[in-house]
Structures are given as C-alpha cells and as structure tokens.
Amino acid sequence: MKHISFEFKNEQDFKDKIFAMDKPSACSVLVQFYTSVVDKSLLIRLAQQVKHHIKQAKIVGCTTNGEISQGQPFERSSIVSFTFFDSSQAIVFFTAVTEGNEQSIGRQLASEIIQSSAALKGVLLLATPMSFECQQFLLGFNEQIGNVPIFGGGAGDYFEMENSLVLGDEEVISQGVVAVALSGTNLQLQIHSTLGWTAFGPQMKVTCADVNTIYQIDHKPAGEVYQHYIGKVTGEILSDALSFPLIIERNGEPIARVPVALQDDQSLLFVADVHAHELVRFGYGDMSVILEDVAVGAEQMQSFAPEAIYLFSCGCRSMFFGADVVNELVPFEAIAPTAGFFTYGEFLNNKPASVLNTAYLIIGMREQEQGNYAGKKLMQAPSESSRKAKGMARLMHFISTVTNELEVANKELQHMAHIDALTQVMNRRRFDEAIAQEASRCVRYDRAATVILMDIDHFKAVNDNYGHQTGDQVLKNFANIVKAAIRTTDVLARYGGEEFILILPDTGLEQGTLLAERIRESIENETIRLSNKQLPSVTSSFGVSVLSAKAASPELVIAKADKALYRAKGAGRNCVMVN
C-alpha cells in the first residue's frame, strides 16, 4: 500500500501535479477529494481528470470545513489523496437519501455492500448531514453491516449551513451518501477516536426536543438557558458555542452536541440528533486532556504500524484551536502519510453507530504484516505549556468543583424540603404534590388508587406519661413498620402530628382495605415486641377511601378517608373503616 496526498490551488495545478506524480502499480486505487469549493461541475471535472490518468481509480469526495494533508491543516483550499492498494479492493456505492426514509435506505445500502464485497474490513462514509437525518441512516446501516467498522464524516460548507456536496466517481449530489467498501484478506484497520471536551456545570434535562432541535431545557426555552450560562449570543452562534457544547452521556459514553443556530423561537439547532429526556451538561475544551488523548492515539497507531492514515476531525476543533490544531495532526504524519478533512459531524459505529460532534477520528490502514518501525521516531504531541491554557484549565476545575458541591448541597436541601425530619418519610407539602400527580394519572389512564389515613391511638397519653422523646421514638417505629409493609411504588407521608397517610397506586378499594388491616396487625404486634418499661406498645386506627377517574379530587378523597378514620375511633379504635 502507498498513500500520497497534496494540496492543489486550481484545476491546472491539479493537472500538473497528477501528471508528475509517481503512480505505482496497484490492485485498486482509492482517490479522495476534499475541497472548500461548493461546485458540482468542478468536482466532476476533477474526477474526469483522475480517470484519464488512473483508469482503475475509485473516486469519492466532499465539500469541507477545512482540509488535511501531510499532517497540515488547510483553509479554503482543496486536497486530494491517493491510496494505492497492493491486494485490496475499494468499491464505491452512491445513493440519494430522502427525508423520512433514512433507516430503510441505510439498511438497503448496507445489504448491497455486504453482497458485493468479500472479506469486507471497513466502510468509509461521506454524507450531507444538513439535508437529512444522518443518525437514522446510520442506525439502519449498522443493523445490516454488523461489526464491520464504519467511519467518515459529514460534508461541510465552511459553516455557511446552506449546502454541502458529496462525490461518488463522476456523480455529485447535495442530499445523499457515498460509501467506500474496503475489502481484502490482507487489509487491516485500526481506529482511534477522541473527544477531549470535559463536562462541567449543572446537570440539566432536555424537556422538549425533535430530531436535531432542542426547544426546552428544564422546561425553559433552550436558547434562553444557553445564553443564561454563556452570555448573550450575538451574530453567528457557532463561534460563541464552540467552547461550550452540550455534553450528553449516551450508552455510557459522553458525546458532544454543538448548537449551530439560535432560532427565532429560542430553540437551538444542531447538525446531529438530540433527544427529549436526555441529561446534558456544558462542556469545555481542555487542552491538557486533548493532547493526552492525541498522545495515546499516536502511541496506539505507531504500535499498529499503518501504511496510511485517514483523519476526520470536527470543524469545531479547527475553529476552537485555530493554528494550534496542527498539534493534533503532526504526530500522525510522523507515523504514516495522512489526509482527511474537517467535518460537520463524524461517523463511527460504536455503542451503537453515532453521529459525533467535536470528535477526532484516526483510521490507520495496512496490507503488509506488522513491520519493525523502531527506526521511525514518533513526534510526540506537544506538552501543554501555555500559561493561559493552564489558567483556563484550573479555572474550569474550580468551577466544576464548586458546581458539584452546589449540586450536592441542592440535593440535600431538596431532600430536607420533601422529607419529614423525624420519621424520614414524605412530608405534608410533598404529599400534596404526589396525590395531585396520582389523581391526574387516575384520570388519564382510568385507574384507581387507594388512600389510607392512619392515626396512632391515644398518642397524647404517650407524650404525657413517657415524655416527648419516647413519643418521637414511637413515631419513628410506626413509620418504619408501615414502610416495611408497603411497595416501593407506594407513597407514605406524615400528615400531621401522629397522623400518617398512604397512597397505593393501581390498587382498588378491596385490596387497599386488606393491606390496611395487615398494617394494623403489624403495628399492634411489632410495638408489643419492641415495648419495654420506657417504650409502650400502641395501636392505630385507619380510614380508607379510593381515588379514581370518577372521584379524582384529592381533597374530597382525603375528607372521605378522614370520616372513615373518625368512625374507626368511634368504634373503639384499633380497627379499619372504609368510606
């Protein structure tokens, strides 16, 4: 295998360089064009020029947010790479994708690749992510392709967010996918991916989202929440958002989502998918973490000893690092010839197939057996010595630590606000919210819930004869006995001084009454077992009523339970009455 890439300024420059280029004999040749010029006719003419010089060439390409060749980043330029395979095959597949049919088209394309490609080792994907839902396409594609590695990126247009193109042989499209099936018994691939953005700040929930748009975060307009934390966004949101993408933990792995537009309704638009109910935090680019990941990837790649390396890096990384982005590229050029581009999202089928943001994919390839590369010195990723970057890292560490401490404190405060301090069951305030929610569910799903009001018999006498400390212990024992008798889905609260109340979801009146009787017996028996000279045994009285779609007023249902409890006391206490 031999890999060659170079930048070209225009068509004539390309013609001159390809004419002068050494073209080794090959079983198959994969040619990749990555260009800043969104021009269909130009891409077709370039492909025709390649075909004129290399008959067996398989040609793909796309428009970009930046180009990579020979370990160097390029801006608003064009590069081409040639991979000459000794024994492997590159086969190009090309398909248009219509919105709403992404998964089925993905499955169909993967099936065609499997049927046409023996000894399939990997698939390079290039797509136009602004024109259809790439995540759905990848899910469908991954269903059929199985464990075969998928890698690649979304075509860009230098952040204009208007139009991007993909090229397959001599065809160009603005809404579709080009795939390259890489096959061969000797072909081996090594893939390394890195993020480097670290989550910090408060954890928030996406409460309203659709496809690639977040409308609400924590029930507030997403744009307002975003600007509340990062400041007022003016002009193009992308430049403001690069440093602070949203970090989502999905399938146990953190992924980033960079908002590309703040819309008039204060929703945030993303290139890749976002889902309602996902938990998100802000992320920031930690240079130390990024360079450490690059060093790890470079060491793994050097050990693999590739003959060619493809690089797919999010366009956000290029904008975030500026000229320093070269520090991510140079270490890999020291291992093998590199080429690639800066993307609108990176494609990788890991846990499961995903469209990534702010990620960096490194794909090493070789056909020969692993050789001895001891003589080739690996250029290490530069150490982070910038005082400014170090100061930023320490500031972010401080903010993250303070935020975590505040979150712990807030959780404790919420717990204190919702829990009765003495008995550690729900308090009256939180119970009122819980029964209102249960009433709504009863109406929505036409189901019933039993409400049980309980009162410790002669509790005043306990306080008068034994003291308030003993009375407190009786209350705690009572609550523990009831908790042991109910399900985790049931709701127990301290309703008043010696009154407790239960909600039993999905429980009819008959079942609820039977449970009330079992609890009454447990209280009588357990308090006798626990009693001594300083701790008396007690009994309790119960009033039972039912909450349903037809009787959904919490106030009325509790009033009925209270009347039943009053009757139980009038009947001599230590019994259960129903109303």
N, C-alpha and C positions, 0 to 999 in steps of 0.2 A: 504494500500500500504506500502511495505517496500523496501528500496533501500540499497544495500550493494555493496561495491567495494573494490578492493585491488590490489596491485602490486604483480606480480609473476616473479621469476628470470628465470625459465625454466619449462619444461613440468612436471618434478617430483614435483617441488614446487607447481605448479598449482594443480596437482592431490591431493597433501596433503592438500592444503587449501580448495579446494572444498569439499573434503571428510569431513573435520572438520567443515565446515560452517553450521550454522543454516539455515535450508531450510523450511520456513513457508509454510503452505498450501496456494495455490493461484489458481485463475481462469485462469491466464495466466502469463507467465514469459518471460520477455524480457532480453536477455543476449547480452551485447556489449563487443567486444574485440577491444582494441586499442593498437597497437604494433609497435615497431620500426623495427621489423624483416620482411623483404620483402621475405616471404617464403610461397608459396601456401600450400605445404604439412603440414607445421606446423599449419597453420590456420585450415585446415581440421581436423587434429588430435585433436586440442583443442576443436573444435566444437563437435567431436565424444565423447570426454570425458564428455562434458556438457550433451549431450543426454543420456549418460549412467547413469548419476546421477539425471537428471531432465528431465523426459520424455516429458513434455509439453513445454519445452523451445523453444522459437523462438530466433534464433541466428543471429546477424549481427556483422560487424566489418570492420576495415580497417587498413592499414598502416598509419603512422603518421609522424608529425614533432615534436612530444613531447606528453606526456600523462598526464592526470589529474585524480587524485583520492584523496578523503578525503581532499580536499582543498589544495593539494600539487602538484607542477609540478614535472614530472619525465622526465629524459633524457635518450634516447636509452634504454628503458625498455618496459614492457608490463603491461597493466592493464586490468581487467575485471570487469564489473558491472552487477548486477542482480537487476531487478525491478520486484518485486512480486506484481501483481495486484490482489486486492480483488474481483473486479467485472468487470474489463475492459478487453479488448482483444487487443493483439498485433499480427498483421498478417504481414508476411514478403513477399515482392514481389521483384523479381530479374530479371533484363533484361540486355542484351548486348546492346550497343549503337554504331551504325556505323556513321562515319562522313558523313555529308550531310543530314542525316535523323533524326537529333536530335529533331526537333519540333514534327514531326509525332510520334516518339517513346514516347516522353513526353506526348502527348495527349492520346496515346493508354494506357500507364501505368496508368495515372490518371483515365481514364474511368474504367479500371479493378478494381482499388481501390474503386471507388465510388460504383460500382456494388456489390462488395464483402463485404463492410464494412458499417454496420448500425451504426447510432449515431457516425459518424466519427468526431473526435475532433482535430486531428492533424496528420501530416505525417513527420516522420524523414527520411531524405535523406542522403545517403553517395554515393559519386561518385568518379571517377578517372578523374580529370579535365585536366590532361595533354594529354589525349587520344582523347578527343572530345570537342566540344564547349558547355560547361555546360549552358551558358546563354541562348542559343537557346532551349536546353532541358527544362530549367525552364520556358521559355515563353510558350512553348507548354503544359507543365504540368499544369501551372497556368490557362491556358484557360479553362481546364476541371474541375480543383479542386475547382475553385471559391474562396470563402472566408475562406476555411479551412486553418489553419496555416501550413506553410511549414518551416522547419528548419533543419539545419545539416551542413555538411562541406565536403570539398574535401580531399580525401586521399592523404597523403604525403609520401615522402621517404627521410626525413631529408635533403631536399634541394639539393639532387643529380639531380633532374629534369629528371629522366630517366624512372622510373617505379613505379607505386603505385597499390595497390590491394584493392578490396572490397570483403567482405564475406557475403553470404546470406545462412543461415542454414549450409549446408555442401558443398556449391559450392563457388569457388573463381574465380574472373575474373579481368583482367587488363584493360578492356575497357567497363565500364558499370555502372549501378546504382543499389543500393539496397534501397528499401523503406520499412518503417515500418508504417502501418496504425494503429493508436491508437484510439480505439473506446470504448464507454461506456457512459451510461446515467449519471453516477456519476463522470466521468472523467472531470477535469477542468485543463486548461493550462494558464500560464502567461508567456509572452515573453518580454524580455528587450534586446535591442541592443544598443551598444555604439561604437563610433569611437575614439574620443579623439585627432585625428590629426587635426591641425589647418592650414588653408590655409594662405600662405603669399607669398610675391614676386610678380613679374609682371604677369598679365594675358596673356596667350598665346593661340594660336589656333592650334589644330591638323589639319594639312592641307593634310595629306595623311596617311591613316590607313587601315588595313584589318584584320578583325576578332580579333586577340589578338596581333597585331603588329602595332606599330606606326613607320612610315617611315620618316615623316616630321613634324616638329613643326614650325609654322611661315615660312613655305617654306624652312626650313633648315633641314639637316639631324638630326633626333631626338637625336641620340647619342651625336652628337656634341653640341646640345643645352643643353642636360642634364649635360654634363661634363663642359660646359662653366660656369654653375652656381654652381655645387657641387665639381668641381675639377676633375682631371684626375682619371679615374676608372682603377684600376689595379686588376688583379685576378678576383675573383668572384664578379660580380656586385651587387648581392643581399646584401652582407654585407655592401657595400657602400650606397646602396639605401634605406635601412631600415628607416633611419632617415628622408628621403626626398622623400616620394611617390608623385605621381601626384594626386591632388585633382580635381575631376570633379563634377560639380553640375548637377545632373540628376533628373528630375521630382521634382525639388525644394529641393532635399536632397543632401548633399555632400557625395560622395563615393571616396574611395582611390584606386589607382592602383599602385602596386609596380613592377617595372621592374625586371625581373628575369634573363635577359641575354642581353648583348650588342653584337649584331651580326656583322659579318664582314662588312656588308654594312652600318653600323652605324644606323641600326634600333634597336628599343627596343622591346623585347619580354615580354609579360605579361601572367599570368595564366588566367585572366578574360578578358572580351570583352572591346575593345576600339573602338571609332567611329570617323571618319573624321568629321571636323567642330565643334567638342566639344571644349569648352573653359576649359583650365586647369591652375592650379597654383601649385606651390610646397607646400607640407605640412610638418609640423614637429610635433613630439610627445610632447605635452605639459603635463607634469606630473600633474600639478595642475588640468587641465581640465579633465584628465583621472580619477584621484582619485575622483573628484567631481561627475563624471558620475557614477563611481562604487558605491559611497555612495548613490546616487539617486536610482540606480538599486537595491541595497541591501534593502533600505527602502521600495521600492515597493514590493519586493519579500517577505520581512518579513510581510508586511500587507496582502499579499496573503496567507501566511502560507502554503507553499508546504510541501509535504512529500518526494519529490525527486527533485533534480536539475541536469539538464544536462548542461554542459559548452562546448561551441565550440569557441575557440579563435584562431585568425590568428597566424600562426607560426612566423610571423614577430614580433608580440608583445613579444613572448618569447625571441627572439634574441635581440630585442631592449632593453627590461628591464633587461635581464639576471636574476639573482637570485631574483631581486625585483618584478618579475612577480607574486610571491606568494601573494603580496599585493592585486592583483585583485581577487584572488581565495578564500583566507581565509574568507572574510566577508560572503560569501555564504554558506560555510561549517558550519558556526555558525547558519545558518537558517535551513538547511536540508542536508542530505548526498549528496555529489556531485561526478560526474565523467564526463569525456569527453576527448577531445584531441585538440592538436594544428594543424591547418588545412592548406590546400592550397586553401583558399577561403571559405567564409561562405555563406550558402544558407538561404534566407529569402524572403518570398513573401509579400513585402511591396513596393508599389508605383513604378512599379509592382514587380514581382518576380525578384530577383537580385542575382548575384554572388558578394559578398562583399570582400574587402581586408582590412587588418589591423583592422577588426572589432572584437567585442566580443559579443557573443550571450549567454544569460542566459535564460533557459527554466525551469520554475517551474511547477510541477505536483502535483495534489492531487485528491483523490477519496472521502475522508470524507468531511463533511461540515466544513467550516472555524472554527477552534478551537480558544481557548484563549491561545496565546503563550506569555503572559505577563511575565511568569517565565523564558523564554529563553532570555538571554541577547545577543543582536546583537553585534558582534565585528565590530566596525567601521573601515572603510578604514583608514589607517594611514595618518596623515596630512603630507603635503609636507614641510619638514624642511631642506632638503639638500641645502646647500649654493650654490653648483654647479648648481643644477637644477633650483634654483631661479634665479641665474645669467643668465642661458641659457634662461629662460622664459622672463626675462627683455630684453635680447639682441634681442630675436626674436620679442618682442613687438616693440623695437626700429626700427629694420629692416623693419617690416611690416608697421609701421607708415611712415617711410621715403619713402618706396616704394609707398605707397598710395599717398603721397604728390607728388612724382615724376610723377606718372601716371596722376594725375590731371593736373600738370603743362604741361606734354607732350600733353594731350588732348587740352589744351588751345593753345599750340604752333601749333599743327596741325590745329586747327580751324583758327588761325591767318594766317597760311600759305595758307589756302584754301579759305579764305573769304576776300572780299573787305572791308576794314575797314570803309569806309564812308557809303556805301549803305547796307552792311551786306548780299550781295548776293555773289555767287561764283566769284572768280577772274579769270583772263585770264589763268593762269597756270593750275588751277584745271579744268577749262573748256576744255582745250586741252586734258586732260586725259579723261574727261567724253565723249567728242564727239568721241574719238578713241574707247572707250568701246562700245558706241552705234553703231558705224559703224561695229564693229565685230559682234554684236548681229544681226544687219540687214542682214549680210551675212550668219550667222549661221542659222537663223530661217526664212530667206527670207521674211523680213518685211520692212516697211518703217517708217521713222521719218521725221518730218518737221523741218527745221531750219529757224528761223526768226531773221533777223538783224534789229535793231531799232536805230534811231538817233534822238536826240532832235533838233527840228528846231531852227535855229538862237540862239544857246546856247551861242555863243561868245558875242552876244549883251546883254544877261542876265548878264554875268560877267562884261561887260564894263559899263552897265547902273545902275546895282544894287549892284555890288560888289561880291566878291568870296564867302562870307558867304551865300548870297542869292542863288548863283549858287549851292552851296553844298546842300541847302535845297531843291532846285528844283530836283536835282539828287536823293535825298532820297525819296521825294514824288513820283517821277517817278517809282523808284524801288518798292515801296510799292503798287502802283496802279497795276503794272504788276503782282506782287506776288499774289494779291487778285483775279486776273482773271484766274490764271492757276491752274493745278492739282499739288498734292504733288509729283507726279512722273515726272513732267516736270522739266527741268533744266534751270535756269536763271543765267546769268553771266554778269558782267560788262566787256565789251570787249575792251573799250578804254575810252577816256575822257568822252564824252557824248553818247557813243555807248553802247548798250546792246544787248545780243544775247540769243535766246531761242532754246532749243531742245525739241520737242514734240514727245516722243516715241509712236510707234504704231499709228501714225497719218499720213494720206495721205495728198497730196497737197491741195485738195479741203477743207478738214476740217481745215487744218492749216491756209489757207488763210482767212477763215471765222473768226477764232479766232483772227488773226492779225487785222482784221477790227474792231472786238469788243474791242480789247485793244486800238486801235487808238481812237475810240469814247470815251472810258472811260478816257483816258488821257486828251483829249480835254475838256470833261465835268467836270472831277474831279479837274483839275488845275484851271478851271474858278471858281468852288465852293470854292476852297482854297485861291484864289488870294485876295490880298489887295494892299494897296499903296506900301508896302515893298516887296511884293511877286507877280510876274507876272504869268499869265497863259501861258502855252506853248502848242505847238502841236508837232507831231513827224511823221517821215517818216519810211516806212517799206519795206524791201526786203525779199522775201520768196523763198526758194528752198527746194528740197526734197533729203533726204539721203535714199538710198535703196541698195538692194543686187547688182543691176547693176551699181549704181552710189555711191560707198562706200568710195570714197576718201574725207575725211573731208576738205582738203584744197580746192579741186575743188568745193565742195558744198558751202562752205563759200564764195568762189570767185563769184559763181553764185548769191548768196544772196546779195553780195556787189554790183554787177552790177545792180540787181533789185532795190536796195536802191538808187543807183546813178540816175536811171531812175525816181524814185519817187521824188527825189529832183528836177530833171529837169522838172517834170510835175507840179511844183508849191508847192511841199511839202504837208504834212498832208494827205498822201494817201498811199495805199498799192500796190506794184508791185510784179509780180511773174516772176521767170526765171527758 
